[in-house]
Amino acid sequence: MPGPLDGVRVCDLTIAQFGAHATMMLADMGAEVVKIESPRIGDPGRGIELQPNGVSPFFQAHNRNKKSIAVNLRRPAGKEAVLRLAERSDIFVQSWRPGVVSRLGLDYEAVHLRKPDIVYASATGFGPKGPRARLPAMDMVAQGTGGLAMANAGDDDAEPMPAAATIADQTGSFLLAYGILLALWHRQRTGQGQEVDVSLLGGQISLQGWSITSYYLTGRNPQSGSRTERSPLFNFYRAADSWLAITIIDERQWPALCRIVGLPELAEDARFQGRDERQKHASELVFLLDVAFADRDREEWLAALQAEEIPCGPVNTYGDLADDAQVQANDYLVDMTLPEGATVKLPGPAVGLSETPGSVRTTAPELGQHTEEVLLDLGYGWDEIATLREERVIL
């Protein structure tokens, strides 16, 4: 079944994670994504977390469903091949350090000359304007600059605490794919291409919209810190066997929680009347709930909480995800067999579409696996391809 982007071609000049994950999301939805790599080393992401069997989980996680061509962009013939590919593409995406694509002659102006209606997207560190516009950045730098690392620390005097996941790269990739699709829709309506810019910094600020807005209204940092400092009704609790999470917004569910945990008297306790009082006495209430939740296994608690429609769920490790019935039912993890013979679990498409669903069809390509196929499609003959190979323009 074709995906919603079937027939759309993407010229993918991204490396590492931010841009590469965005183009992978387009590939999951049916776009033909042609990844352009250096013949010498390919995308540097191929070497990250490299396993003894030669597999990089990093590269597999960001480059499935793509084709790979290995082209030396510093040779005029290599640049020309990419421009010919851009002429036959709908989207051009790059994530190189600021200034590099300009020096290579593959910036927006150059590509636009060859393909006036191109959607040209750049994954940048700090955005296209300002004193840091031409500086490189990576995930942890963006988490720090965007305020997330200090928000996680919970106190301006504490040590910065970045998120465990590469959340700046991932947030940026979602927004980049979103921006590309907006520009593609505009082109569908008007025939006009345009340049799209999404930055790691902008993504981090967008991610924290509620917390940032609250800070500028109240002057207070968002609540973080230990479990005993957080809201007792927005917290994690350990059952007899493992952890669970509860999040109560509806004040009417507070008495129900008290009944479920066998402490109905807490609903009338003056210390816990209303959100503000509960927060003042958070450590006391968290202690009481800790003791109560420790008495039974997690599944029993979840069943009782779900019966009262209290938002709750298990706190899973990565190892738990594969056995979670909800993850399985929605194909949020899929098994793929690598050319090396190993089986790898990859996150499946997170967007469900009833008529044109996305899918994981292929693992990440080998370096230059599709060079000949793509060049032939662009009109190159076998003799020309042989010459390009002899001149080390292609792998």
C-alpha positions in Angstrom: 0.0 0.0 0.0 1.6 3.4 -1.0 2.2 5.9 1.7 1.0 9.5 1.6 4.3 10.8 0.2 4.5 8.2 -2.5 5.9 9.9 -5.6 7.8 12.5 -3.7 11.6 12.5 -4.0 14.0 13.9 -1.4 17.6 14.8 -2.1 19.1 14.1 1.3 22.3 15.8 2.2 22.0 15.3 5.9 24.4 13.7 8.4 24.2 12.4 12.0 20.8 12.6 13.6 18.8 15.9 13.4 18.3 16.1 9.7 18.7 12.4 9.0 15.8 11.5 11.3 13.6 14.1 9.6 14.2 12.6 6.2 13.7 9.1 7.6 10.2 10.1 8.7 9.5 11.3 5.2 10.8 7.9 3.9 8.6 6.0 6.3 5.6 7.8 4.7 6.6 6.7 1.2 8.9 9.3 -0.1 11.9 8.2 -2.1 14.8 9.5 0.0 18.2 9.5 -1.8 21.0 9.9 0.8 24.2 11.5 -0.5 27.3 10.4 1.3 31.0 10.8 1.0 32.7 7.9 -0.9 35.5 7.9 1.7 33.7 7.5 5.0 30.0 8.0 4.3 27.8 9.7 6.9 29.9 9.9 10.1 26.9 8.4 11.9 27.9 5.0 10.4 30.7 4.9 12.9 28.7 5.9 16.1 28.3 3.0 18.6 29.7 0.6 16.1 29.1 -3.0 17.2 31.6 -5.9 16.6 29.3 -7.2 13.8 29.7 -3.9 12.0 26.2 -2.6 12.8 25.6 0.9 14.1 22.4 1.2 16.1 22.7 5.0 15.7 22.8 4.8 11.9 20.0 2.2 11.7 17.7 4.3 13.8 18.0 7.3 11.5 18.3 6.0 8.0 15.9 3.2 7.3 13.9 3.2 4.1 16.5 5.3 2.3 18.7 4.8 -0.8 22.4 5.7 -0.6 24.7 7.2 -3.3 28.3 7.8 -2.7 29.4 11.0 -4.4 32.5 13.2 -4.0 31.0 16.7 -3.7 34.4 18.4 -4.0 34.6 17.3 -7.6 32.7 19.4 -10.2 31.2 16.2 -11.7 30.0 15.1 -8.2 28.4 18.5 -7.6 26.7 18.3 -11.0 25.3 14.9 -10.2 23.7 16.2 -7.1 22.3 19.2 -8.9 20.8 16.9 -11.5 19.2 14.9 -8.7 17.9 18.1 -7.2 16.3 19.0 -10.5 14.3 15.8 -10.3 13.5 16.1 -6.6 10.7 17.9 -4.7 12.7 18.4 -1.5 16.4 19.1 -0.7 17.5 18.8 2.9 20.9 19.6 4.3 22.3 19.6 7.9 26.0 20.5 7.4 27.9 23.1 9.3 26.9 26.7 8.4 28.8 27.8 5.3 29.8 24.4 4.0 27.0 24.0 1.5 27.7 27.5 0.2 31.3 26.7 -0.4 30.2 23.5 -2.2 27.8 25.5 -4.4 24.8 23.6 -3.0 23.1 26.3 -1.0 19.5 27.4 -1.6 20.4 30.0 -4.2 22.3 27.4 -6.3 19.7 24.7 -6.0 16.9 27.1 -6.6 18.5 28.2 -9.9 18.3 24.6 -11.1 14.9 23.8 -9.6 12.8 27.0 -8.9 10.0 25.2 -7.1 12.3 23.2 -4.8 11.5 22.9 -1.1 14.9 23.5 0.4 15.3 22.7 4.1 18.2 23.4 6.5 18.7 21.8 9.9 20.8 24.4 11.8 22.1 24.8 15.3 21.0 28.3 16.3 18.8 29.6 13.5 19.5 31.7 10.4 20.0 35.1 12.1 21.9 36.5 15.0 25.5 36.3 16.4 25.5 32.5 16.6 23.9 31.8 13.2 27.0 30.5 11.6 28.3 28.5 14.6 28.0 24.7 14.9 25.9 23.1 17.6 25.0 19.7 18.9 22.3 18.2 21.0 23.8 18.9 24.5 24.7 22.5 23.5 21.1 23.1 22.4 19.7 21.6 25.6 21.9 24.0 27.5 21.3 27.1 25.4 17.5 26.4 25.2 17.1 26.2 29.0 16.2 22.6 29.3 19.4 21.5 31.1 18.8 24.0 33.9 15.1 23.3 34.0 15.9 19.6 34.6 18.3 20.6 37.4 15.4 22.3 39.2 17.5 25.1 40.7 19.5 27.9 39.1 22.4 27.0 41.5 22.4 23.3 40.7 24.4 21.5 38.0 22.9 21.4 34.5 21.1 18.1 33.8 20.5 17.3 30.1 17.9 14.8 29.2 19.0 11.2 28.9 17.7 11.0 25.3 19.0 13.2 22.5 15.9 15.3 22.9 17.1 18.4 21.0 18.0 16.4 17.9 14.7 14.5 18.0 12.5 17.6 18.6 14.3 19.4 15.9 13.7 16.5 13.5 10.0 16.4 14.1 9.8 20.2 13.5 11.9 19.9 10.4 9.7 17.3 8.9 6.7 19.4 9.9 8.2 22.5 8.2 9.0 20.6 5.0 5.4 19.3 4.7 4.0 22.8 5.3 6.2 24.1 2.4 5.3 21.1 0.3 1.6 21.8 0.8 2.1 25.5 -0.1 3.9 24.4 -3.3 1.0 22.1 -4.1 -1.4 25.1 -3.8 0.7 27.8 -5.5 3.5 26.1 -7.4 6.0 28.1 -5.3 9.0 26.6 -3.6 10.7 28.1 -0.6 13.5 27.8 2.0 12.8 26.1 5.4 15.0 26.6 8.4 14.6 24.7 11.7 17.2 24.9 14.5 18.1 22.9 17.5 17.7 26.0 19.7 14.3 26.9 18.3 13.1 23.4 18.8 14.2 23.4 22.5 12.3 26.6 23.2 9.2 25.3 21.4 9.4 22.1 23.3 9.1 24.0 26.6 6.4 26.4 25.7 4.3 25.9 28.9 7.2 26.1 31.3 8.8 29.1 29.6 5.5 31.0 29.4 4.9 30.2 33.1 8.3 31.5 34.1 7.8 34.9 32.4 4.4 35.3 34.0 5.4 34.1 37.5 9.2 34.5 37.8 9.5 31.0 39.0 11.3 28.1 37.5 9.2 25.0 36.5 8.9 22.4 39.2 11.5 19.7 39.0 13.9 18.1 41.5 13.2 15.0 43.6 10.0 13.0 43.9 9.2 14.6 47.2 9.5 18.0 45.7 7.1 17.4 42.8 3.3 17.3 43.0 2.2 14.2 44.8 -0.5 13.7 42.1 2.0 14.1 39.2 4.5 11.5 40.3 6.0 8.1 40.2 5.4 5.4 42.8 7.0 2.0 43.4 4.5 -0.9 43.7 5.6 -4.2 45.3 7.3 -5.3 42.1 7.9 -2.2 39.9 7.2 1.5 39.2 4.0 3.2 38.0 3.0 6.8 37.1 -0.1 8.7 38.1 -1.2 12.2 36.9 -4.3 13.7 38.3 -5.7 17.0 37.1 -9.3 16.6 38.0 -9.7 17.5 41.7 -12.7 15.1 41.9 -10.3 12.1 41.4 -8.4 12.9 44.6 -10.9 11.2 46.9 -11.0 8.3 44.6 -7.2 7.9 44.8 -7.5 8.0 48.6 -10.1 5.2 48.6 -8.0 3.1 46.1 -4.9 3.2 48.3 -6.9 2.4 51.4 -6.5 5.9 53.0 -9.9 7.5 52.6 -9.2 9.8 55.5 -6.6 11.7 53.5 -9.4 13.2 51.4 -10.5 15.2 54.5 -7.0 15.9 55.9 -6.5 19.7 56.0 -2.9 19.3 54.9 -4.0 17.9 51.6 -7.1 20.1 50.8 -6.4 21.5 47.3 -3.4 21.6 45.1 -1.5 24.4 47.0 -1.9 22.7 50.3 -0.8 19.3 48.9 2.3 21.0 47.4 3.2 22.6 50.8 3.0 19.1 52.3 4.3 17.2 49.3 7.0 15.2 51.1 4.5 14.0 53.8 1.9 12.9 51.2 4.5 11.3 48.9 5.7 9.3 51.9 2.2 8.1 52.8 1.5 7.1 49.2 4.9 5.4 48.9 4.0 3.1 51.8 0.5 2.4 50.4 1.6 1.6 46.9 4.4 -0.7 48.1 1.8 -3.1 49.4 0.6 -4.6 46.1 1.9 -5.4 42.6 1.8 -2.8 39.9 -0.9 -4.5 37.7 -3.3 -4.6 40.6 -2.8 -0.9 41.2 -3.2 0.0 37.5 -6.4 -2.0 37.2 -7.9 -0.2 40.2 -6.8 3.2 39.0 -8.0 2.6 35.4 -11.4 1.6 36.8 -11.7 5.2 38.2 -10.3 6.6 34.9 -7.3 8.0 36.8 -4.5 8.6 34.2 -1.8 6.1 35.0 0.6 3.7 33.4 3.6 1.5 33.9 7.1 3.0 34.1 9.0 0.9 31.6 12.6 0.3 31.0 13.7 -0.1 27.4 13.8 -3.8 28.0 10.1 -3.7 29.1 8.9 -2.0 25.9 9.1 -5.1 23.7 6.7 -7.0 26.1 4.3 -4.1 26.6 1.0 -5.2 25.1 0.1 -1.6 24.1 3.4 -1.2 22.3 2.9 -4.5 20.5 -0.7 -3.8 19.5 0.2 -0.5 17.8 3.5 -1.7 16.2 5.5 1.0 18.0 8.5 -1.4 17.7 9.2 -3.4 14.6 11.7 -6.2 14.0 13.9 -5.9 11.0 16.6 -8.4 9.8 19.9 -6.7 8.9 22.1 -7.8 5.9 24.5 -9.1 8.5 21.8 -11.5 9.7 21.1 -9.9 13.1 17.6 -8.8 14.0 17.1 -5.3 15.3 14.1 -3.6 16.9 13.4 -0.2 15.4 10.7 2.3 16.5 7.8 2.1 14.1 6.1 5.1 12.6 4.4 7.0 15.4 1.7 8.6 13.1 -1.2 6.3 12.2 -3.0 6.8 8.9 -6.0 4.6 8.0 -5.7 4.7 4.2 -2.0 5.5 3.6 -0.1 4.2 6.5 3.7 4.6 6.9 5.9 1.5 7.2 9.4 0.3 7.8 10.3 -1.4 4.6 14.1 -1.6 4.5 17.0 -1.2 7.0 19.5 1.5 6.5 21.4 1.2 3.2 25.0 0.2 2.7 27.3 3.0 1.7 26.7 3.7 -2.0 24.3 0.8 -2.4 22.1 2.7 -4.9 24.6 4.9 -6.7 24.3 3.2 -10.1 20.5 2.8 -9.8 20.1 6.6 -9.1 22.6 7.7 -11.7 20.9 5.6 -14.4 17.6 7.1 -13.5 19.1 10.6 -13.9 20.1 9.8 -17.4 23.8 8.7 -17.0 25.0 6.0 -19.2 27.1 3.0 -18.1 30.2 4.5 -19.8 29.7 7.8 -17.9 29.3 5.9 -14.6 32.5 4.0 -15.3 34.3 7.2 -15.9 33.0 8.8 -12.7 34.2 5.7 -10.8 37.6 5.9 -12.4 37.9 9.5 -11.5 36.9 8.7 -7.9 33.8 10.9 -8.1 31.6 8.0 -7.0 32.3 4.9 -5.0 
